[in-house]
Amino acid sequence: MSGLIKLSLAGRIMPPTPCSLCETARALVKRPKTGQQVCKECFFTVFETEVHNTIIQGDDGQGIFKRGERVAIGASGGKDSTVLAHVLSLLNQRYDYGLDLFLLSIDEGITGYRDDSLETVKQNQVEYGLPLKILSYDELYGWTMDRIVQQVGKKNNCTFCGVFRRQALDRGAAQLDIDHIVTGHNADDIAETVLMNIMRGDIARLGRCTAVTTRSEDTMRRSKPFKYAYEKEIVMYAYFKKLTYFSTECIYSPDAYRGHARVFLKDLEAIRPSAIIDIIHSGETFKLEQAVVKGMKPLQSCARCGYMSSNTICKACALLQGLEAGLDRSALKQSQDETSVLPDGQRMIPKYERLRRDVSKSASQIDGLEKPLKGMAIS
Ligand SMILES: Nc1ncnc2c1ncn2[C@@H]1O[C@H](COP(=O)(O)OP(=O)(O)OP(=O)(O)O)[C@@H](O)[C@H]1O
């Protein structure tokens, strides 16, 4: 960043650095990704254009969206998803993608964290005029993260939260008859995931973690339009645009393993900023041998709740069974339980169902959607 008065070695005032793109305005930002010194307006333009390029390219050059798609933005109230909601609304208009956008928030039930960040999402709902749906763990699983942490402790709670959130997003989206979920995962998140998968030797995940788009439940897709956006640039964008976002870390200590990968990545970035993109490119060029692909378990429907799973019952049902049985950390080890029979009296996750599209239904008529607000775009 600059904007400061620069002095030469001889102590003379140096002229301000001009923007390296428009060459007229004064450079105010040094892009963390490229080192380019640019003015504020050019920074907005390159940031938005790079996201647009990710969107129109996709993994196969065909683009990630189809015209007329109903797209849910996974909205946590944090910087990434807030900037995503802002930029996607803007690009949808600027380039006429023809998307029907929604905000979808999962309330994990973390007092003093998610309740506050959801207030931010509600503010975004008004600011961007997008319909909002909130689905809670309590509603879906009968457990809040506060209660889960009471039972399993802080050490492994991220496993529960991650598995439950993934499924909750799909289920919330299914209730809205969504075609496509987008999340604010950024380049740093993806590079961390590549590193974690290498360190764990998780070949299957390594093979797919750099894709912009992956298939979610049945025909629903999941995309990461910020795949190439650096976290530092997202923060700068939010700051200069004065966007409203919630910036506190989760109170139940972030995933320690990811934390190590993050620290390592930040060290690499400090030495060589391109390290983040380089690691993503390494992941992209990694190819699984056909023999390995063939050896992978095919996906099936969970025998209890119908959600997709590579085992007889899905991970969420297995974790829920452990919780209901009053297990603590050993609940995690039960995750491969192969029995489809639910022990007596235990809670079950509702059957997974997708709405059949009723094209005559407007956003305001779908159950569970926050009521229309001033300026809200109704489909
Ligand atoms: N509770 C939630 N409800 C809806 N979407 C969520 C929720 N939590 C996370 N997501 C989605 O997953 C993405 C990555 O989540 P992660 O937990 O890594 O948070 P993050 O990197 O801090 O992102 P953000 O700044 O948007 O909170 C978010 O950008 C958002 O799109």
The ligand as a Tripos MOL2 file, in Angstrom:
@<TRIPOS>MOLECULE
LIG
   31    33     1     0     0
SMALL
NO_CHARGES

@<TRIPOS>ATOM
      1 N1        -22.6920  -20.8570    8.2650 N.pl3     1 LIG1
      2 C1        -22.5590  -20.7600    6.9540 C.ar      1 LIG1
      3 N2        -23.6360  -20.5500    6.1840 N.ar      1 LIG1
      4 C2        -23.5140  -20.4610    4.8370 C.ar      1 LIG1
      5 N3        -22.3560  -20.5670    4.1870 N.ar      1 LIG1
      6 C3        -21.2450  -20.7720    4.9080 C.ar      1 LIG1
      7 C4        -21.2780  -20.8740    6.3180 C.ar      1 LIG1
      8 N4        -20.0200  -21.0560    6.7660 N.ar      1 LIG1
      9 C5        -19.2350  -21.0780    5.6810 C.ar      1 LIG1
     10 N5        -19.9640  -20.8950    4.5600 N.ar      1 LIG1
     11 C6        -19.4810  -20.8310    3.1590 C.3       1 LIG1
     12 O1        -18.2250  -21.5010    3.0430 O.3       1 LIG1
     13 C7        -17.1950  -20.5550    2.6780 C.3       1 LIG1
     14 C8        -15.8930  -20.8920    3.3740 C.3       1 LIG1
     15 O2        -16.1340  -20.9450    4.7390 O.3       1 LIG1
     16 P1        -15.0180  -20.8080    5.8550 P.3       1 LIG1
     17 O3        -15.5500  -21.3900    7.0800 O.co2     1 LIG1
     18 O4        -13.7240  -21.2730    5.3040 O.co2     1 LIG1
     19 O5        -15.0580  -19.2750    6.1580 O.3       1 LIG1
     20 P2        -14.2010  -18.0370    5.7510 P.3       1 LIG1
     21 O6        -13.0140  -18.3900    4.8940 O.co2     1 LIG1
     22 O7        -14.0030  -17.2540    6.9630 O.co2     1 LIG1
     23 O8        -15.2940  -17.3580    4.8010 O.3       1 LIG1
     24 P3        -16.1950  -16.1300    5.1870 P.3       1 LIG1
     25 O9        -15.2280  -14.9900    5.2710 O.co2     1 LIG1
     26 O10       -17.1890  -15.9930    4.0800 O.co2     1 LIG1
     27 O11       -16.8280  -16.4750    6.5160 O.co2     1 LIG1
     28 C9        -17.7690  -19.1960    3.0590 C.3       1 LIG1
     29 O12       -17.1920  -18.1570    2.2880 O.3       1 LIG1
     30 C10       -19.2410  -19.3690    2.7780 C.3       1 LIG1
     31 O13       -19.5320  -19.2010    1.3940 O.3       1 LIG1
@<TRIPOS>BOND
     1     1     2 1
     2     2     3 ar
     3     2     7 ar
     4     3     4 ar
     5     4     5 ar
     6     5     6 ar
     7     6     7 ar
     8     6    10 ar
     9     7     8 ar
    10     8     9 ar
    11     9    10 ar
    12    10    11 1
    13    11    12 1
    14    11    30 1
    15    12    13 1
    16    13    14 1
    17    13    28 1
    18    14    15 1
    19    15    16 1
    20    16    17 2
    21    16    18 1
    22    16    19 1
    23    19    20 1
    24    20    21 2
    25    20    22 1
    26    20    23 1
    27    23    24 1
    28    24    25 2
    29    24    26 1
    30    24    27 1
    31    28    29 1
    32    28    30 1
    33    30    31 1
@<TRIPOS>SUBSTRUCTURE
     1 LIG1         1 GROUP 0 **** ****
